[in-house]
Amino acid sequence: MDIAHDTLRQMYERMVLLREFDERCGRLMQENRTKGAVHLYCGEEAVAVGVCTHLSNDDYITSTHRGHGHLLAKGGDPKFMYAELFGRSSGYCKGKGGSMHIADLDLGMLGANGIVGAGPPIALGAAFACHYRQDGNVAVCFFGDGASNEGTFHEAANMAGLFRVPLVLVCENNLYGEWTKQADHQPIDDIADRAASYDMPGVTVDGMDAFAVYEAAGEAIARARRGEGPTLLECKTYRYYDHVGVDFGKIVRDPDEVAAWKARDPLEQFPRRLMEMGAITQTEVDRITSETRARIEAAVDFAEASPVADPAFLLDDVYTPAAAEGAHV
């Protein structure tokens, strides 16, 4: 696989940003400094970065309750993300969306979503719009193993297969739906097997390997751009922390299981391979980590210094002007 070294370094920088952002989020939640719960993406960075590296701002993504990594991988700014978590007016949604509802339409990020399985129909609509306009753009839907049991996923996949829209369904299979093991809520091992029902390719890759995700996502996205229809891409990955926060006290996992997955940490194996290829040096790795941590701290300071969201503007951006006046829309 031939990937430019500049692209590889950018992927690593983005993966470090995702990890450092959510590690800090976990501490902020424990310190009761942010508003509401956060669902951490730590361990899954190779998926979002491997996929979104192929996308432009004109392409669309839909996200999940565990969506910080998706927006950052699409080019989001940690300053405005932290501001949203702090409930500040400078946040992406002016402090009204919080962790589970961050969106940025300028980046093609149609929103994180606190409802399990809510993303596929939204992504389907975006993909259908691309298909209708014939603009060469695609929609990517990130969702988890639990969401693949929802009717919304199956309905969206059925329509995507029927109309051959440019949709890539990316299942981040981290083996747990909230606190339930995959084996206890699904009779299959590979969620990609479900693609056959909707006449689309189903591909399963190692979600801890950024190279594998990048290659498989590149093929699926290119296929969608050519007008050849949707793909279901399953990335086997692992979340390092609890369903909510660092330790919500609800899940007890086998320590050997956790250790086995962490031994394949994408933030360790990816730079190691880059150094073997001569794409990066240890000095550069250390610099990226140091600069990213400084950027994170500056973003937190920005968020805390920003004005608190004013309740007087609670309904702004919720209704159209005509609807607010009682007109039929």
Legacy VTK file of the C-alpha trace (Angstrom):
# vtk DataFile Version 3.0
C-alpha trace
ASCII
DATASET POLYDATA
POINTS 329 float
0.000 0.000 0.000
1.557 3.272 -1.163
0.657 6.188 1.130
2.548 9.474 1.053
4.649 10.033 4.148
3.031 13.426 4.688
-0.368 11.740 4.811
0.884 9.154 7.286
2.299 11.834 9.588
-0.964 13.780 9.393
-2.872 10.615 10.299
-0.666 10.056 13.313
-1.016 13.684 14.434
-4.791 13.372 14.180
-4.822 10.094 16.125
-2.797 11.676 18.922
-5.216 14.598 18.987
-8.177 12.230 19.353
-6.501 10.331 22.206
-5.324 13.382 24.124
-8.679 15.135 23.694
-10.674 12.297 25.211
-8.153 11.439 27.913
-8.565 15.032 29.053
-12.342 14.754 28.720
-12.342 11.819 31.098
-10.431 13.763 33.726
-12.668 16.812 33.295
-15.756 14.683 33.867
-14.213 13.119 36.981
-13.479 16.620 38.265
-17.107 17.600 37.561
-15.960 20.498 35.403
-17.865 19.631 32.213
-21.616 19.350 31.786
-23.183 15.897 31.557
-21.733 12.534 30.622
-19.006 11.862 28.080
-18.474 8.637 26.145
-14.764 8.272 25.466
-13.309 7.172 22.127
-9.921 6.088 23.487
-8.717 2.936 21.712
-10.770 3.456 18.548
-8.743 6.270 16.948
-7.541 4.233 13.958
-11.123 3.872 12.720
-12.156 7.531 12.559
-8.810 8.685 11.197
-8.445 5.810 8.739
-11.858 6.615 7.278
-11.975 10.411 7.425
-8.554 10.870 5.828
-10.306 10.017 2.538
-13.052 12.627 2.990
-13.361 16.304 2.132
-15.563 18.932 3.750
-18.097 18.287 0.983
-18.554 14.701 2.146
-20.902 13.934 5.025
-20.591 11.932 8.201
-23.029 11.020 10.936
-21.806 10.137 14.385
-22.834 8.505 17.661
-22.909 9.245 21.387
-19.182 8.357 21.278
-18.529 10.991 18.659
-15.682 13.293 19.707
-13.228 11.342 17.582
-15.377 11.544 14.467
-15.573 15.336 14.466
-11.889 15.744 15.244
-10.970 13.277 12.495
-13.115 15.319 10.089
-11.148 18.449 10.998
-12.966 19.735 14.079
-11.351 22.273 16.404
-10.814 21.100 20.005
-11.386 24.659 21.316
-14.990 24.727 20.148
-15.554 21.118 21.168
-14.421 21.731 24.732
-16.501 24.898 24.818
-19.526 22.792 23.922
-18.728 20.341 26.716
-18.457 23.241 29.165
-21.832 24.617 28.035
-20.302 27.809 26.670
-21.671 30.056 23.940
-18.485 29.648 21.875
-19.146 25.915 21.467
-20.025 24.259 18.184
-23.715 24.309 19.115
-23.460 27.400 21.322
-23.367 25.242 24.442
-26.786 23.682 23.810
-25.746 20.359 22.285
-23.176 18.995 24.690
-21.032 15.937 24.133
-23.626 13.810 22.351
-24.953 16.400 19.887
-21.935 18.195 18.440
-22.300 19.149 14.778
-20.530 21.301 12.215
-22.239 21.545 8.846
-19.265 23.405 7.352
-17.241 20.219 7.852
-20.030 17.963 6.635
-20.488 16.677 10.194
-24.259 16.185 10.461
-24.117 15.570 14.177
-23.377 13.202 16.977
-26.496 11.510 18.299
-27.547 10.240 21.697
-30.105 7.852 20.189
-28.619 4.460 19.357
-29.144 3.711 15.681
-30.320 7.218 14.764
-27.435 7.913 12.399
-28.100 5.482 9.506
-31.351 7.115 8.268
-29.729 10.572 8.404
-26.682 9.353 6.502
-28.965 7.629 4.004
-30.703 10.948 3.323
-27.367 12.686 2.784
-26.194 9.892 0.489
-29.431 10.053 -1.490
-28.910 13.805 -1.948
-25.406 13.125 -3.305
-26.864 10.482 -5.609
-29.596 12.839 -6.799
-27.176 15.688 -7.467
-24.559 13.388 -8.990
-21.892 15.510 -7.305
-19.428 12.707 -6.534
-19.710 13.205 -2.779
-20.371 10.441 -0.263
-21.890 9.951 3.165
-20.274 7.881 5.898
-22.249 6.594 8.863
-20.386 5.603 12.028
-22.303 3.317 14.399
-21.652 0.593 16.948
-22.353 -3.114 17.214
-25.441 -2.436 19.324
-26.894 -0.099 16.705
-26.617 -2.824 14.075
-29.508 -4.563 15.844
-31.805 -1.573 15.440
-34.480 -1.407 12.776
-33.157 1.954 11.668
-29.906 0.342 10.548
-31.662 -2.365 8.556
-34.135 0.027 6.952
-31.356 2.397 5.913
-29.183 -0.441 4.610
-32.108 -1.841 2.629
-32.847 1.479 0.932
-29.137 2.138 0.330
-28.803 -1.199 -1.421
-31.997 -0.696 -3.386
-31.115 2.755 -4.728
-27.315 2.179 -4.896
-26.573 5.409 -3.059
-22.998 6.490 -2.157
-23.133 5.429 1.492
-20.430 3.745 3.563
-21.737 2.166 6.750
-18.852 1.953 9.228
-19.567 -0.313 12.177
-17.174 0.344 15.051
-17.529 -3.034 16.700
-15.939 -2.532 20.114
-17.525 -5.787 21.328
-19.823 -4.158 23.888
-23.233 -2.553 23.494
-23.201 -0.313 26.566
-22.310 -3.028 29.115
-23.468 -6.084 27.140
-20.967 -8.308 25.316
-21.557 -8.789 21.617
-22.066 -12.533 22.092
-24.957 -11.795 24.454
-26.865 -9.561 22.029
-26.027 -10.991 18.593
-25.985 -14.528 17.163
-23.142 -13.656 14.733
-19.474 -12.840 15.100
-19.035 -10.633 12.043
-21.550 -7.834 11.590
-20.309 -7.447 8.015
-22.181 -10.702 7.251
-25.400 -8.676 7.348
-24.380 -6.834 4.188
-25.410 -9.773 2.005
-29.065 -9.122 2.872
-28.826 -5.743 1.166
-26.716 -6.660 -1.862
-23.665 -4.700 -0.780
-20.087 -5.747 0.018
-19.414 -6.585 3.649
-15.818 -6.131 4.789
-14.317 -6.869 8.212
-10.970 -5.318 9.160
-8.753 -4.901 12.200
-9.926 -1.603 13.644
-6.748 -1.232 15.685
-4.687 -1.079 12.478
-4.870 2.345 10.830
-3.332 0.944 7.635
-6.031 -1.726 7.325
-8.831 0.755 7.980
-7.364 3.308 5.573
-7.096 0.754 2.767
-10.568 -0.767 3.227
-12.239 2.611 3.694
-10.466 3.974 0.636
-11.825 1.174 -1.503
-15.371 1.558 -0.143
-15.385 5.340 -0.552
-13.938 5.170 -4.059
-16.559 2.592 -4.965
-19.303 4.896 -3.675
-17.915 7.864 -5.620
-17.978 5.774 -8.816
-21.694 5.209 -8.358
-21.340 1.528 -7.490
-23.373 1.723 -4.304
-22.933 1.232 -0.564
-20.547 -0.852 1.525
-20.750 -2.168 5.080
-17.321 -1.855 6.683
-16.920 -3.498 10.094
-13.903 -2.403 12.133
-13.102 -4.662 15.078
-11.907 -2.315 17.779
-12.007 -1.814 21.541
-12.900 0.989 23.910
-10.447 1.275 26.769
-12.831 2.796 29.276
-16.334 2.247 30.559
-19.471 3.030 28.569
-19.624 6.430 30.297
-16.511 8.249 31.437
-13.413 6.491 32.696
-15.000 4.226 35.287
-18.745 4.383 35.741
-18.672 1.298 37.945
-21.004 -0.736 35.750
-18.735 -2.974 33.694
-16.181 -5.514 34.850
-14.108 -6.894 32.001
-11.552 -9.684 32.070
-8.192 -7.977 32.748
-6.544 -10.311 30.243
-9.014 -9.185 27.567
-8.263 -5.530 28.227
-4.519 -6.145 28.271
-4.636 -8.090 24.998
-6.388 -5.242 23.193
-4.174 -2.545 24.716
-1.140 -4.495 23.565
-2.261 -3.594 20.040
-2.856 0.080 20.848
-3.052 2.002 17.558
-1.164 4.884 19.158
1.788 2.530 19.658
1.770 0.201 16.672
1.094 2.879 14.040
4.073 5.160 14.849
6.257 2.092 15.263
5.464 1.061 11.693
5.967 4.623 10.475
9.451 4.660 12.008
10.251 1.323 10.339
9.198 2.883 7.024
11.257 6.017 7.606
8.100 8.166 7.584
8.665 9.584 11.053
11.336 9.721 13.758
11.108 9.281 17.505
11.951 12.959 17.875
8.950 13.851 15.713
6.720 11.487 17.694
7.757 13.162 20.941
7.235 16.617 19.432
3.754 15.737 18.180
2.750 14.467 21.612
4.141 17.529 23.386
2.567 20.018 20.986
-0.780 18.231 21.056
-0.923 18.265 24.838
-0.154 21.981 24.842
-2.909 22.512 22.264
-5.356 20.572 24.439
-4.562 22.639 27.512
-4.970 25.857 25.512
-8.322 24.594 24.238
-9.523 23.844 27.767
-8.436 27.323 28.889
-10.311 28.856 25.950
-13.443 26.930 26.845
-13.400 27.827 30.516
-12.820 31.498 29.694
-15.744 31.609 27.245
-19.154 33.004 28.296
-21.699 30.595 29.704
-24.564 29.902 27.297
-27.419 32.349 27.941
-30.815 30.667 28.528
-32.436 33.598 26.719
-31.177 32.056 23.462
-32.379 28.534 24.249
-34.776 28.349 21.297
-32.465 30.003 18.766
-31.566 27.601 15.925
-34.337 25.218 16.998
-37.225 26.556 14.914
-37.251 28.317 11.566
-38.412 31.963 11.727
-41.710 31.022 10.067
-42.333 28.223 12.558
-41.532 30.510 15.465
-44.311 32.833 14.253
-46.790 29.966 14.141
-46.857 29.566 10.360
-47.149 26.202 8.674
-43.850 25.045 7.194
LINES 1 330
329 0 1 2 3 4 5 6 7 8 9 10 11 12 13 14 15 16 17 18 19 20 21 22 23 24 25 26 27 28 29 30 31 32 33 34 35 36 37 38 39 40 41 42 43 44 45 46 47 48 49 50 51 52 53 54 55 56 57 58 59 60 61 62 63 64 65 66 67 68 69 70 71 72 73 74 75 76 77 78 79 80 81 82 83 84 85 86 87 88 89 90 91 92 93 94 95 96 97 98 99 100 101 102 103 104 105 106 107 108 109 110 111 112 113 114 115 116 117 118 119 120 121 122 123 124 125 126 127 128 129 130 131 132 133 134 135 136 137 138 139 140 141 142 143 144 145 146 147 148 149 150 151 152 153 154 155 156 157 158 159 160 161 162 163 164 165 166 167 168 169 170 171 172 173 174 175 176 177 178 179 180 181 182 183 184 185 186 187 188 189 190 191 192 193 194 195 196 197 198 199 200 201 202 203 204 205 206 207 208 209 210 211 212 213 214 215 216 217 218 219 220 221 222 223 224 225 226 227 228 229 230 231 232 233 234 235 236 237 238 239 240 241 242 243 244 245 246 247 248 249 250 251 252 253 254 255 256 257 258 259 260 261 262 263 264 265 266 267 268 269 270 271 272 273 274 275 276 277 278 279 280 281 282 283 284 285 286 287 288 289 290 291 292 293 294 295 296 297 298 299 300 301 302 303 304 305 306 307 308 309 310 311 312 313 314 315 316 317 318 319 320 321 322 323 324 325 326 327 328
